[in-house]
C-alpha cells in the first residue's frame, strides 16, 4: 500500500508540473524592463543564466555585469554566453567575470577552419533567473536600449517576462548553447590584461555592490497574470546547419491563420516560403499587416532598400504596409495571429534570423495577452505612415535618405541574390 501511495503522489506531482500555468508581463517601457531584470537577478536564489547578442562596457552594461558578479560572489551559479563579434567587452572584464566565479563563454569565435560555421551569430536577448523567470525580447544590454545618465536611448523596443515552465526550458537551452560546439572558452593570458583598466572596472563593480546591499526587492509575481499556454522555442546547435524549429513553428502558425496576421519587425525581408504563406493567407481573405521602420529610421539602409523593392509585392496582394516614423528606431520583433496567438522574442522577419542566427521566441496562446499586444501594435501604428500605393512617398524621409535608398534598390535589382544574406 505504501508503494502505491507514493506512486500516486509522484504521478500527481508530475501531472501538476507538466500542466503548470505560465504567467506573463509585458515590458514595453525601458525603465520598467531594466528595473525588472536587475531586480530578478538580485532576488535570484540558485542561478542566473544570460545569453546576449551585445553587452557593452558602458553604464548599462556594467550595471548588469555588476549584478551578475554580486550574485556569483554570493555563491550562485552564473552563466553568460555572448556574441563576441558584437559585444564591446574587453578581456579585462571577461577576466573579472571569471575571477568572480562566473562561467562565461563566447559564441562561435571566428576560426578559419570553421568555414561555413563562422556565418552563425548569437542573436538572443535572454535572461533566466532560478530556472523559473525568463525575460526575452529585443533589448541588448547597453546604453542604446536602457535609460542612463550619458545619453538618450536610441531604440524603442519590447520585452516579455514569463514565469513557469518556460524558465526551466530557457535555462536548459542556455546550457545547451554553452556546451555545444559553438560555446568557446575565452583564451586570455596574463599579458592580455591591462591592470589599470581591470582595477577601474572592479571599482565600478564594487560601487554597484554598495547600492545593491540597500536594494529593496519588488514583488513581480503580483504584476504577472496567467495565460492559457506558453511554449519556449529554440533551435538546436549540436550540428551545423542548425535545426529549423523556430522558422517551422512561425510558418506553421501563419499558414493556419483564419482572420488576421500582424507582423512587426525592424528588418522586413520575408524569405520565399514565408512570402508564399502571406500571399496565400491574403488570397483567403486573411487580413495581413506588416509594420517596419521607415528608411529614415532604419540603421541598415541596404535592408531598407530591399523592403522598398518589395512594397509592390505586398500591395499587389492586398497586404497592408506601415512605416514607423517615431522619434527612435523601432526594434520590436513580434507576430500576432488571429488576435490570440502571439509570438515574441529576438527573431527578425528575415533570412539571417531564420537561417543563420541563434534566436529564441515564446509562442503565447491566449486571447487576453493577444489583446494587450494589439494595443501595443495600435500605438506603434499611430506613429506610422500607411503606404497606399507603390508611388507613396513617406514625407518623413528626407532627400538624402531617398537618394541613398534608391541606389541600394538598384544594386539589389542587379544582384538579387544578395537578399538571401539579409
C-alpha positions in Angstrom: 0.0 0.0 0.0 2.8 2.4 0.9 4.4 1.9 -2.6 1.1 2.5 -4.3 0.6 5.7 -2.2 4.0 7.1 -3.2 3.4 6.2 -6.8 0.1 8.0 -6.9 1.7 11.0 -5.2 4.6 11.1 -7.7 2.2 10.9 -10.7 0.1 13.6 -9.2 3.1 16.0 -8.7 4.4 15.2 -12.2 0.9 15.9 -13.7 0.7 19.2 -11.9 4.2 20.2 -13.0 3.6 19.3 -16.6 0.5 21.4 -16.8 1.8 24.3 -14.6 0.3 27.6 -15.6 2.7 30.1 -17.0 2.2 33.8 -16.2 3.5 36.8 -18.1 4.1 40.6 -18.1 4.8 42.9 -21.0 7.8 45.1 -20.5 7.1 47.9 -23.1 8.8 50.6 -21.0 12.6 50.6 -21.0 12.8 51.8 -17.4 10.4 49.1 -16.1 12.3 46.5 -18.2 15.7 47.3 -16.7 14.2 47.5 -13.2 12.6 44.1 -13.6 15.8 42.4 -15.0 18.2 43.8 -12.4 15.7 43.0 -9.6 15.2 39.4 -10.8 19.0 39.0 -10.8 19.3 40.4 -7.3 16.5 38.2 -6.0 17.8 35.0 -7.6 18.5 32.2 -5.1 20.2 29.5 -7.1 21.2 30.5 -10.6 21.4 33.2 -13.3 21.8 32.4 -17.0 22.3 35.0 -19.7 22.6 34.8 -23.5 23.1 38.1 -25.3 24.0 39.5 -28.7 25.5 42.7 -27.4 26.8 43.5 -23.9 28.9 46.7 -23.8 31.2 48.2 -21.3 29.0 51.2 -20.8 26.9 52.4 -17.9 24.0 50.0 -18.5 26.2 47.0 -19.5 28.4 47.4 -16.4 25.3 47.6 -14.1 24.2 44.2 -15.4 27.8 42.9 -15.1 27.9 44.1 -11.5 24.6 42.3 -10.7 26.0 39.1 -12.2 29.2 39.4 -10.2 27.3 40.3 -7.0 25.3 37.1 -7.1 28.2 35.0 -8.2 30.1 36.3 -5.1 27.2 35.0 -3.0 27.7 31.5 -4.4 25.0 31.4 -7.2 25.8 29.6 -10.4 26.1 32.4 -13.0 26.5 31.6 -16.7 26.9 34.0 -19.5 27.3 33.4 -23.3 27.8 36.4 -25.6 28.2 37.1 -29.3 31.9 38.1 -29.4 31.7 40.0 -32.7 29.0 42.4 -31.4 29.7 42.7 -27.7 32.1 45.5 -26.8 33.6 43.7 -23.9 37.4 43.8 -23.2 39.4 40.9 -22.0 39.8 42.8 -18.7 36.0 42.5 -18.0 35.9 38.9 -19.1 38.8 38.1 -16.7 36.9 40.0 -14.0 33.8 37.8 -14.6 36.0 34.7 -14.3 37.6 35.9 -11.1 34.2 36.4 -9.5 33.4 32.8 -10.4 31.2 33.4 -13.5 31.2 30.8 -16.2 31.5 33.0 -19.4 31.8 31.8 -23.0 31.9 33.4 -26.4 29.5 32.1 -29.1 31.3 30.8 -32.1 34.6 32.7 -32.1 35.9 33.1 -35.6 38.3 30.4 -36.9 39.5 29.9 -40.4 39.0 26.2 -40.3 35.3 26.5 -39.3 34.4 27.7 -42.9 30.5 27.9 -43.0 30.1 27.7 -39.3 31.6 31.2 -39.0 28.4 32.5 -40.5 26.3 32.0 -37.4 25.7 34.6 -34.8 24.1 34.5 -31.4 21.2 37.0 -31.6 19.5 36.1 -28.3 18.4 38.6 -25.7 17.7 36.2 -22.9 17.9 36.4 -19.1 16.9 33.5 -16.9 16.7 33.6 -13.1 16.4 30.5 -10.9 15.3 28.5 -14.0 11.8 30.0 -13.2 11.7 33.5 -14.6 12.7 34.4 -18.2 12.9 37.7 -19.9 13.2 37.7 -23.7 12.7 40.3 -26.4 14.8 42.7 -28.5 16.9 44.7 -26.0 20.6 44.2 -25.7 22.5 45.2 -22.6 23.9 48.6 -23.4 23.0 52.3 -23.3 21.2 52.2 -26.7 18.3 50.2 -25.1 18.0 51.3 -21.5 18.0 54.7 -19.7 21.3 56.0 -18.5 22.9 59.3 -17.5 25.2 59.5 -20.6 22.7 59.7 -23.4 19.1 59.0 -24.5 18.2 55.5 -25.6 18.4 55.2 -29.4 15.8 52.5 -29.9 12.3 51.7 -28.7 11.7 48.1 -28.0 9.6 45.4 -26.4 10.3 42.5 -23.9 8.2 39.9 -22.1 8.6 38.5 -18.6 7.5 34.9 -18.3 7.3 32.7 -15.2 6.8 29.0 -15.3 8.0 26.1 -17.4 9.4 28.4 -20.0 12.0 29.5 -17.4 13.2 25.9 -17.0 13.3 25.4 -20.8 15.3 28.6 -21.3 17.7 27.6 -18.6 18.3 24.2 -20.3 18.7 26.0 -23.7 21.5 28.3 -22.4 23.3 25.2 -21.0 22.9 23.6 -24.4 24.4 26.6 -26.2 27.4 26.8 -23.8 28.1 23.1 -24.1 27.6 22.9 -27.8 30.5 23.2 -30.4 29.5 26.9 -30.6 30.5 27.7 -27.0 34.1 28.8 -26.8 36.1 29.5 -23.6 37.8 32.8 -23.8 41.6 32.4 -24.2 43.1 35.1 -22.0 46.7 35.3 -20.8 48.1 37.4 -18.1 49.9 39.6 -20.6 46.5 40.4 -22.2 45.2 42.1 -19.0 45.6 45.8 -18.6 46.0 46.1 -14.8 44.8 49.7 -14.7 41.7 49.0 -16.7 41.0 45.8 -14.7 41.1 47.8 -11.4 39.0 50.6 -12.8 36.3 48.1 -13.9 36.4 46.4 -10.5 36.0 49.7 -8.7 32.8 50.3 -10.8 31.5 46.8 -9.9 32.3 47.4 -6.2 30.4 50.7 -6.3 27.3 48.9 -7.6 27.7 46.3 -4.8 27.1 49.1 -2.2 23.9 50.1 -3.9 22.7 46.5 -4.3 23.0 46.0 -0.5 20.4 48.7 0.0 18.2 47.4 -2.8 14.5 46.9 -2.0 13.1 43.9 -3.9 9.8 44.1 -5.8 7.1 41.5 -5.9 6.9 40.9 -9.7 4.5 37.9 -9.1 1.8 40.4 -8.1 2.1 42.0 -11.6 2.0 38.8 -13.6 -1.2 37.3 -14.9 -1.8 33.7 -16.0 -2.1 32.8 -19.7 -3.6 29.8 -21.4 -0.4 28.3 -22.9 3.2 29.3 -23.4 5.8 27.5 -25.4 9.5 28.5 -25.3 11.0 27.6 -28.7 14.6 27.5 -29.8 16.8 25.7 -32.3 19.5 23.1 -31.6 23.2 23.6 -32.2 24.7 20.1 -31.8 25.3 20.2 -35.6 25.5 22.7 -38.4 23.3 23.7 -40.0 21.1 24.4 -37.0 17.6 22.9 -36.7 14.6 24.9 -38.0 12.2 24.7 -35.0 11.7 28.5 -34.9 11.1 29.1 -38.6 8.9 26.0 -38.9 6.8 27.0 -35.9 6.2 30.5 -37.1 5.5 29.3 -40.7 3.0 26.7 -39.4 1.2 29.4 -37.3 1.0 31.8 -40.3 -0.4 29.1 -42.5 -3.2 28.3 -40.0 -4.3 31.9 -39.7 -8.1 32.4 -40.1 -8.7 36.1 -39.6 -5.6 38.2 -39.4 -1.9 38.4 -39.3 0.2 41.3 -37.8 4.0 41.2 -38.1 6.2 43.9 -36.6 9.9 43.7 -37.4 12.7 46.3 -37.7 14.1 44.4 -40.6 11.5 43.2 -43.1 12.7 40.8 -45.7 10.5 37.7 -45.6 12.1 34.5 -47.0 10.4 33.0 -50.0 8.4 30.3 -48.2 7.1 32.9 -45.7 6.2 35.3 -48.6 4.2 32.5 -50.2 2.4 31.9 -46.9 1.4 35.6 -46.6 0.3 35.6 -50.2 -1.9 32.5 -49.7 -3.3 34.0 -46.5 -4.3 37.3 -48.2 -5.8 35.3 -51.0 -8.1 33.5 -48.5 -9.3 36.9 -47.1 -6.9 36.9 -44.1 -6.1 40.5 -43.2 -2.3 40.8 -43.3 -0.5 43.8 -41.8 3.3 44.5 -41.9 5.0 47.1 -39.8 8.6 48.1 -40.1 10.9 51.2 -39.9 10.8 53.9 -42.5 14.2 54.1 -44.4 14.8 57.3 -42.5 15.0 55.4 -39.1 16.5 52.1 -40.2 20.1 51.5 -39.2 20.6 49.2 -42.2 20.0 51.1 -45.4 20.5 48.0 -47.7 17.7 46.2 -45.8 15.5 49.3 -46.0 16.1 49.2 -49.8 15.2 45.6 -50.0 11.9 46.4 -48.2 11.2 49.3 -50.6 11.7 46.9 -53.6 9.2 44.5 -52.0 6.5 47.1 -51.4 4.9 46.5 -54.8 4.5 42.7 -54.0 2.8 43.5 -50.6 0.4 46.0 -52.0 -0.4 43.9 -55.1 -1.5 41.0 -52.8 -3.7 43.2 -50.6 -1.3 43.3 -47.7 -1.3 46.5 -45.5 2.0 48.2 -45.0 3.0 50.7 -42.4 6.3 52.6 -42.0 7.3 53.6 -38.5 8.2 57.3 -38.1 8.7 57.6 -34.3 11.4 59.6 -32.5 13.6 56.5 -32.2 14.2 53.4 -34.4 11.6 50.7 -33.6 13.2 47.4 -32.6 10.1 45.2 -31.8 10.0 41.6 -33.1 6.5 40.2 -32.8 3.8 38.3 -34.6 0.1 38.4 -33.7 -2.2 35.8 -35.4 -6.0 35.8 -35.1 -5.7 38.2 -32.1 -4.9 35.2 -29.9 -1.6 33.6 -30.8 1.4 35.8 -30.0 5.0 35.2 -30.9 7.6 37.4 -29.2 11.3 37.2 -28.9 14.6 38.1 -30.7 13.7 36.8 -34.2 13.5 39.3 -37.1 11.4 38.6 -40.2 14.4 37.9 -42.4 16.8 35.3 -43.8 19.6 35.9 -41.3 17.3 35.2 -38.3 15.7 32.1 -39.8 18.8 30.6 -41.5 21.9 31.7 -39.6 21.3 33.3 -36.2 20.7 31.7 -32.8 17.3 33.1 -31.8 14.7 32.4 -29.2 10.9 33.0 -29.2 7.9 32.4 -26.9 4.6 31.4 -28.5 1.8 32.5 -26.3 -1.7 31.2 -27.0 -4.0 33.5 -25.0 -6.8 35.9 -26.1 -6.1 38.4 -23.3 -2.4 38.6 -24.0 -3.2 39.0 -27.7 -5.5 41.9 -26.8 -2.7 43.6 -24.9 -0.3 43.0 -27.7 -2.8 44.5 -30.1 -2.9 47.7 -28.0 0.9 47.9 -28.3 0.7 47.4 -32.0 -2.0 50.1 -32.4 0.2 52.5 -30.5 3.0 51.8 -33.0 0.7 52.3 -35.9 -0.2 55.8 -34.5 3.4 56.8 -35.4 3.3 55.2 -38.8 2.9 56.2 -42.4 0.4 54.0 -44.2 1.6 53.0 -47.7 -1.4 53.4 -50.0 0.4 52.8 -53.3 3.8 51.9 -54.8 4.4 55.6 -55.5 3.6 56.6 -51.9 6.4 58.8 -50.6 6.8 58.9 -46.8 7.1 62.6 -46.0 9.4 61.7 -43.0 12.2 60.6 -45.3 14.5 63.4 -46.4 16.0 63.7 -49.9 19.4 62.3 -48.8 17.8 59.1 -47.4 15.6 58.7 -50.5 18.6 59.0 -52.8 20.7 56.5 -50.8 17.8 54.0 -50.7 17.4 54.4 -54.5 21.0 53.4 -55.2 20.7 50.4 -52.9 17.5 49.4 -54.6 19.2 49.4 -58.0 22.1 47.4 -56.5 19.6 44.7 -55.2 17.9 44.5 -58.6 21.2 43.9 -60.4 22.3 41.4 -57.8 19.1 39.9 -56.3 20.9 37.0 -54.6 22.2 39.5 -52.0 18.7 39.3 -50.4 19.4 35.7 -49.3 22.1 37.0 -47.0 20.0 39.8 -45.4 
